[in-house]
Amino acid sequence: MSAYRIISLSSSVRSVKNWLIKKNNAFHSQTIQDIINVNCHSVTMMTRLVLPGMVERRRGVIVNNASASSIYPLPLLSVYSATKAYVDFFSRALDQEYKSKGVVIQSLMPFFVSTKMSRLRANMFIPTATNYVKSALGTIGLQARTFGCISHAVQEWAYTRIPQWLRETLAMRVMCKARRSLLNKEHSRIFRSE
Ligand SMILES: NC(=O)c1ccc[n+]([C@@H]2O[C@H](COP(=O)([O-])OP(=O)(O)OC[C@H]3O[C@@H](n4cnc5c(N)ncnc54)[C@H](OP(=O)(O)O)[C@@H]3O)[C@@H](O)[C@H]2O)c1
């Protein structure tokens, strides 16, 4: 390969990289807004909308979908994780305020569930959405804060027994691997479409 071709190849790799960085920056600011809107803003405003009617009838149930990542912060998903902590705290505080008025506000904290979002295959620890919901519905009125199913409660039990430094190291490794695989897919998609 001549020197000229090497230089032109490295400059085109650089320009693809720069383009990806620019694209990712634009993507990130919109995504951050979306995550905050979906997890904080909409949960708060929806609750505000339905709560007065429930109080008037002295009966009602609100189940807010937090996540196990609201207890164990997920590196590389920091905004998601932090907004889920908001959902959990918001639900727990409101439950204290409204339980005497006949309204149940539950904070649901799933670990992984096999869904369109997680793109994970179901197994012993990753229930299908249908099975997870069936199980979680059975906890309403019994638990104000729940992992929703037995396999997730077992995961929580195991998590609390792992030292924090090990838990954090493992979480970082798993998330780095997931990010690498996503970026590789994105790169090959871009190069295929060029
Ligand atoms: N899956 C997991 O492992 C897991 C773990 C912990 C917590 N959670 C939480 O569980 C909840 C449900 O997640 P999922 O895994 O079931 O995801 P999912 O399969 O992608 O379902 C998300 C649902 O939200 C709807 N949606 C997305 N953006 C919306 C928007 N801007 N306005 C209105 N609706 C919107 C989607 O509608 P369309 O079908 O029309 O797209 C879909 O019905 C989320 O809050 C997630 O954070 C999931």
The ligand as a Tripos MOL2 file, in Angstrom:
@<TRIPOS>MOLECULE
LIG
   48    52     1     0     0
SMALL
NO_CHARGES

@<TRIPOS>ATOM
      1 N1        -37.1400   -4.7450   30.5270 N.am      1 LIG1
      2 C1        -36.3920   -4.6430   31.6010 C.2       1 LIG1
      3 O1        -35.4460   -5.4210   31.8090 O.2       1 LIG1
      4 C2        -36.7080   -3.5920   32.6330 C.ar      1 LIG1
      5 C3        -36.0170   -3.6080   33.8470 C.ar      1 LIG1
      6 C4        -36.2880   -2.6540   34.7950 C.ar      1 LIG1
      7 C5        -37.2400   -1.6830   34.5460 C.ar      1 LIG1
      8 N2        -37.8930   -1.6590   33.3520 N.ar      1 LIG1
      9 C6        -38.8770   -0.5920   33.1310 C.3       1 LIG1
     10 O2        -40.1020   -1.1380   32.7320 O.3       1 LIG1
     11 C7        -40.8030   -0.1970   31.9070 C.3       1 LIG1
     12 C8        -41.2870   -0.9030   30.6640 C.3       1 LIG1
     13 O3        -40.1400   -1.3020   29.9320 O.3       1 LIG1
     14 P1        -40.1410   -2.5160   28.9030 P.3       1 LIG1
     15 O4        -38.8740   -3.2450   29.1000 O.co2     1 LIG1
     16 O5        -41.4520   -3.2150   28.9850 O.co2     1 LIG1
     17 O6        -39.9870   -1.7290   27.5440 O.3       1 LIG1
     18 P2        -40.7460   -1.9060   26.1600 P.3       1 LIG1
     19 O7        -41.0460   -3.3180   25.8750 O.co2     1 LIG1
     20 O8        -39.9340   -1.1330   25.1660 O.co2     1 LIG1
     21 O9        -42.1140   -1.1500   26.4290 O.3       1 LIG1
     22 C9        -42.1160    0.2200   26.6850 C.3       1 LIG1
     23 C10       -43.5270    0.7220   26.4970 C.3       1 LIG1
     24 O10       -43.5280    2.1410   26.6660 O.3       1 LIG1
     25 C11       -44.1110    2.7310   25.5120 C.3       1 LIG1
     26 N3        -43.4030    4.0130   25.2690 N.ar      1 LIG1
     27 C12       -42.1020    4.2220   24.9880 C.ar      1 LIG1
     28 N4        -41.8460    5.5390   24.8270 N.ar      1 LIG1
     29 C13       -43.0370    6.1630   25.0080 C.ar      1 LIG1
     30 C14       -43.4510    7.5150   24.9760 C.ar      1 LIG1
     31 N5        -42.5910    8.5090   24.7220 N.pl3     1 LIG1
     32 N6        -44.7600    7.7780   25.2260 N.ar      1 LIG1
     33 C15       -45.6480    6.7990   25.4710 C.ar      1 LIG1
     34 N7        -45.3040    5.5000   25.5300 N.ar      1 LIG1
     35 C16       -44.0330    5.1890   25.2940 C.ar      1 LIG1
     36 C17       -43.8760    1.7430   24.3880 C.3       1 LIG1
     37 O11       -44.8200    1.9490   23.3860 O.3       1 LIG1
     38 P3        -44.6440    1.2490   21.9270 P.3       1 LIG1
     39 O12       -44.8870   -0.2180   22.1070 O.co2     1 LIG1
     40 O13       -45.7000    1.9360   21.1300 O.co2     1 LIG1
     41 O14       -43.2360    1.5380   21.4870 O.co2     1 LIG1
     42 C18       -44.0600    0.4170   25.1020 C.3       1 LIG1
     43 O15       -45.4160    0.0580   25.2100 O.3       1 LIG1
     44 C19       -39.8380    0.9460   31.6440 C.3       1 LIG1
     45 O16       -40.1430    1.9960   32.5310 O.3       1 LIG1
     46 C20       -38.4890    0.3400   31.9840 C.3       1 LIG1
     47 O17       -37.5750    1.3250   32.3900 O.3       1 LIG1
     48 C21       -37.6590   -2.5920   32.3930 C.ar      1 LIG1
@<TRIPOS>BOND
     1     1     2 1
     2     2     3 2
     3     2     4 1
     4     4     5 ar
     5     4    48 ar
     6     5     6 ar
     7     6     7 ar
     8     7     8 ar
     9     8     9 1
    10     8    48 ar
    11     9    10 1
    12     9    46 1
    13    10    11 1
    14    11    12 1
    15    11    44 1
    16    12    13 1
    17    13    14 1
    18    14    15 2
    19    14    16 1
    20    14    17 1
    21    17    18 1
    22    18    19 2
    23    18    20 1
    24    18    21 1
    25    21    22 1
    26    22    23 1
    27    23    24 1
    28    23    42 1
    29    24    25 1
    30    25    26 1
    31    25    36 1
    32    26    27 ar
    33    26    35 ar
    34    27    28 ar
    35    28    29 ar
    36    29    30 ar
    37    29    35 ar
    38    30    31 1
    39    30    32 ar
    40    32    33 ar
    41    33    34 ar
    42    34    35 ar
    43    36    37 1
    44    36    42 1
    45    37    38 1
    46    38    39 2
    47    38    40 1
    48    38    41 1
    49    42    43 1
    50    44    45 1
    51    44    46 1
    52    46    47 1
@<TRIPOS>SUBSTRUCTURE
     1 LIG1         1 GROUP 0 **** ****
